[in-house]
Every structure is written in structure tokens, then in C-alpha cells.
Amino acid sequence: MVTRVLLLVLVICLFSNVRGGCRRGQYECHDGGCVRGYFRCNGYQNCKDNSDETDCGQKCYECSYQYEEDYFGCPSYRHPNYCYADEICSTVYTKTVNGIKIEQGCMKDPDCITATGNNDASCVQGNPIAGDDGTTCTFCCDDEYCNNV
């Protein structure tokens, strides 16, 4: 019986080393430490070795809000995040019966290009929200429509 328990403990220890020391949803720092996954590329050093801030991409705001005539942008309390190296900043406008929903954040580069290519003809940079209800317009990062910080 004791032999079986020791064997089970040994197998568990070996298996945990194979899959890494962090739980699901965590990022494993290069020094072996663990931080929450959403701390990766957030612009702040969370790993002691700063490995959570390596190989990061553009710096963007990430938020979702309803458009109002006198307000355009992420709430002032939001801090910018860094996208991963294979992502770019994006802004997505969706026209609804309640107004315009705007989502800013990071998107995989090919996904953003594909989404932009699928834009409705009413999605023009000067007036991206001119379409009918349900129209979605996606813009990848450029000088005017990037949510750069």
C-alpha cells in the first residue's frame, strides 16, 4: 500500500514538471515564476525577470463603450496594454438600435486585415458609422483610426 502511494506521488510530481509549474490561465516567467495570464504584455513588470514584457507589440487601449457625441475614447481610468507581437491595434464600430458600440483593443494581424476587407461599403474612414443597424466596421491601426497611446 505504501509503495502504491509513493509511486502515485512520484508520477504526479513528474507529470507536473512536464506540463510546467503554472496553473491554466497563468503565464510562466522565464525564471519559473507564475503570474496571471492577463498581466502578460500589460506594460508593467510582473515577473521578477521582466519576461512578461518581452516580445510584445503595439501599445493600445483595450475597452468597449457606447459612442456619445461629446465623448469619444476609452474611459480615462483605463490604462493602455501592449498587444502580443503578432497583434495590432484595432477599432471595431458596430451600429445598433441603441447607438454605436465601439471596441478598441488588439487583434491578430491577419484577422484584422480580413475583417477590414469584409467591411460594408458604408465603412469609410471619414464616417465609419454611416451604415444600417448591424453594420460592423473594423479598422486596423493607422494614423487616424488607431487607438495608440
ROKOLVEX-537924 format. One line per field, with one value per residue (C-alpha): residue number from 0; y, x, z. Coordinates in Angstrom, 1 decimal. Example, Ala and Ser with C-alpha at 12.3 -4.5 7.8 and 13.67 -1.06 7.14 Angstrom:
2
nulo = c(0	1)
y = c(-4.5	-1.1)
x = c(12.3	13.7)
z = c(7.8	7.1)
END
This chain:
149
nulo = c(0	1	2	3	4	5	6	7	8	9	10	11	12	13	14	15	16	17	18	19	20	21	22	23	24	25	26	27	28	29	30	31	32	33	34	35	36	37	38	39	40	41	42	43	44	45	46	47	48	49	50	51	52	53	54	55	56	57	58	59	60	61	62	63	64	65	66	67	68	69	70	71	72	73	74	75	76	77	78	79	80	81	82	83	84	85	86	87	88	89	90	91	92	93	94	95	96	97	98	99	100	101	102	103	104	105	106	107	108	109	110	111	112	113	114	115	116	117	118	119	120	121	122	123	124	125	126	127	128	129	130	131	132	133	134	135	136	137	138	139	140	141	142	143	144	145	146	147	148)
y = c(0.0	2.5	1.6	2.4	5.8	6.7	5.6	7.8	10.8	10.3	10.1	13.3	15.1	14.0	14.9	18.4	19.1	18.1	20.5	23.4	24.8	27.3	26.7	27.2	30.9	31.8	32.9	31.1	33.6	32.7	32.4	29.8	32.2	32.4	35.5	35.9	35.5	38.9	40.5	39.4	42.5	44.9	47.5	46.7	44.3	41.5	38.8	39.4	38.9	41.1	38.3	39.0	42.2	40.7	40.0	42.5	44.5	47.9	49.8	50.2	50.8	47.9	48.8	48.8	51.7	53.3	56.4	59.7	62.9	64.7	61.7	59.6	57.2	54.8	55.9	58.0	55.3	52.7	52.0	51.0	47.5	46.1	43.7	40.5	40.6	39.1	41.5	45.1	47.7	47.7	49.6	48.0	50.1	48.4	50.3	49.2	50.5	52.0	53.8	53.0	50.4	50.9	48.2	49.0	46.5	44.1	41.7	39.2	40.9	38.6	38.6	42.4	42.6	40.1	41.9	45.2	43.6	42.4	46.0	47.2	49.8	52.4	51.9	54.9	56.4	59.8	58.4	54.8	54.5	55.6	52.1	50.5	48.9	45.8	47.2	46.5	48.4	47.3	49.4	48.2	50.6	53.6	57.3	58.3	55.2	53.6	53.6	54.3	55.8)
x = c(0.0	2.8	4.6	1.5	1.1	4.8	4.5	1.4	3.1	6.2	4.0	2.1	5.4	6.9	3.7	3.5	7.1	6.3	3.4	5.1	4.7	1.9	-1.8	-4.1	-4.6	-1.2	2.0	5.2	8.0	11.4	12.7	10.0	7.6	3.9	1.7	-1.9	-2.1	-3.6	-0.5	1.4	2.3	0.4	3.2	4.1	6.8	5.0	7.7	10.9	12.9	10.5	9.9	6.2	7.0	9.2	8.0	5.1	3.7	1.9	0.7	-3.1	-6.1	-8.5	-12.1	-15.6	-18.0	-21.1	-20.4	-21.8	-21.5	-19.4	-17.2	-15.1	-12.5	-11.7	-12.7	-9.9	-9.3	-8.3	-4.6	-3.0	-1.9	0.6	-0.6	1.3	4.0	1.6	-1.2	-2.0	-4.3	-7.9	-11.1	-14.4	-17.6	-21.0	-24.2	-27.1	-30.6	-29.1	-26.3	-22.7	-20.8	-17.0	-14.5	-10.8	-8.1	-5.7	-6.4	-4.3	-2.8	-4.3	-7.7	-7.8	-6.9	-9.6	-12.2	-11.3	-11.6	-15.1	-16.2	-19.5	-19.3	-20.6	-17.4	-15.4	-12.7	-14.3	-17.6	-17.2	-20.7	-22.9	-24.3	-27.6	-28.2	-26.0	-23.2	-19.8	-16.7	-13.2	-10.1	-6.6	-4.1	-3.3	-2.7	-6.3	-8.1	-5.5	-6.2	-2.5	-1.5)
z = c(0.0	0.9	-2.3	-4.4	-2.6	-3.2	-6.8	-7.3	-5.7	-7.9	-11.1	-10.1	-9.4	-12.8	-14.7	-13.1	-14.2	-17.7	-18.2	-16.3	-12.9	-13.6	-13.5	-16.5	-17.2	-15.9	-17.7	-16.8	-16.4	-17.7	-14.1	-13.3	-11.5	-12.4	-13.0	-14.2	-18.0	-18.5	-16.9	-20.0	-22.1	-19.9	-19.8	-16.2	-14.9	-13.1	-13.5	-11.4	-14.6	-16.7	-19.2	-19.2	-21.1	-23.8	-27.4	-27.0	-29.9	-30.1	-27.1	-27.3	-25.2	-24.7	-23.9	-25.1	-24.8	-26.3	-28.5	-27.3	-29.3	-26.7	-25.7	-27.9	-26.4	-23.6	-20.1	-18.5	-15.8	-18.4	-18.8	-22.1	-22.7	-25.1	-27.8	-28.4	-31.1	-33.7	-33.0	-33.9	-32.5	-33.9	-33.6	-34.3	-34.7	-34.6	-35.3	-33.1	-32.4	-29.2	-30.9	-31.8	-29.9	-30.1	-29.2	-29.1	-28.5	-30.0	-32.9	-34.7	-37.7	-40.4	-38.6	-38.6	-42.3	-43.1	-41.1	-42.7	-46.1	-45.2	-44.3	-45.7	-48.4	-45.8	-43.7	-44.7	-42.5	-42.5	-41.2	-40.1	-38.6	-41.5	-42.3	-41.2	-37.8	-37.5	-39.7	-38.3	-39.4	-38.5	-38.8	-38.2	-36.8	-38.9	-38.1	-37.8	-36.5	-34.4	-30.7	-30.0	-26.7)
END
